[in-house]
């Protein structure tokens, strides 16, 4: 289901949930598009089996179902989802537990909308290969690239701490900390370009301020 159609489902579900319980199914039955009608009816049926959920919670569940967002506790291959920790143009990132090795990882997933897009899939895999070729203390390590349950993922080192944007939201950085972080970023970029070449280095990176 495309992004536009997923948005239609969410809007129609919202409208249905604002109706009296007995009016929701008839409202959904009048939806002309058969795929969208089936999706809305399915989500309403799931709602009916829950004990009085709030509209916000059901809308959140609908959004997760449409976007492919993974719920806490779900297992993807041998990774168990702990929580969602970020998102960007190339996918969503989750904190997950590697059940084989007993460690926490950052699990990056390609959005479902892009799974059939050969260019996006190729760029996603290229990012993983480029990062996996690097070995530097200021660059996250890539452990694994895989595909399970129709989802492409990259399992990488989980770095605990705030992103640089989160740190900056609390106020300006002291000069000494600015210089320290700038130095680490410059060293990482230099190592990436030296190892992989300017074309492949540092695709879609995120800067973290690791906890000391």
C-alpha positions, 0 to 999 in steps of 0.5 A: 500500500502506497503512502497516499493510500495509507494516509487515506486509511488512517483518515477514514479510520479516524472518522470511523472511530469518532462515530458511535460503535454501531455506525462504524461498520456501515460507514466503512462498508460505504468506502468505494475502494475495496482495498482501503475498505478491507483495511479499515474494516480489519482495523475496526475489527481489531479495535472491537476485540480490545477493552475500550481503547482510546482513539489515540491508541487505535490510531497509533496501532493503525499507523504502525500497521500501515507504516510497518513500524515494529512493536516492542517484543516482536522478533525479526529473524534473531533480533527482538525489538526493544523500542524505536529510537529514530528515523530518517530518509532511508529507514527507521532505527530500533534498539533490539537485542541480538538473541544469538549473541546476547547484545543490544544492537541498532537495527535499521529497517528499510521502509516497506514502501521502498522494498520494491524500489530497486534503486532504494534497496541498492542504496540501502545495501550499498550503505551497509557494505560501505560502513562494514568496510570501515574500522574506526573508533568513531564509526559504528560497526556493522554486524549484519545485513539481512532480510526477514518477514519481507523486511530488509535490515542492517544490524549495527553497533548501538551507541548509547547517548544523545544525538548531536541535535538532541545535545544542541537542543539543551543549549550551546556546547562549550568551546572545548566540547565543540573542538572535541566533537569536531575533531572526532567527526573529522577523524571519522570522515577522513578514515571513511574517505581513505578506506572507501573513497569519496563516492561510497563513504559515510552514507546517511550517517548520524552523529552521537554524543556518547555517554562518558 
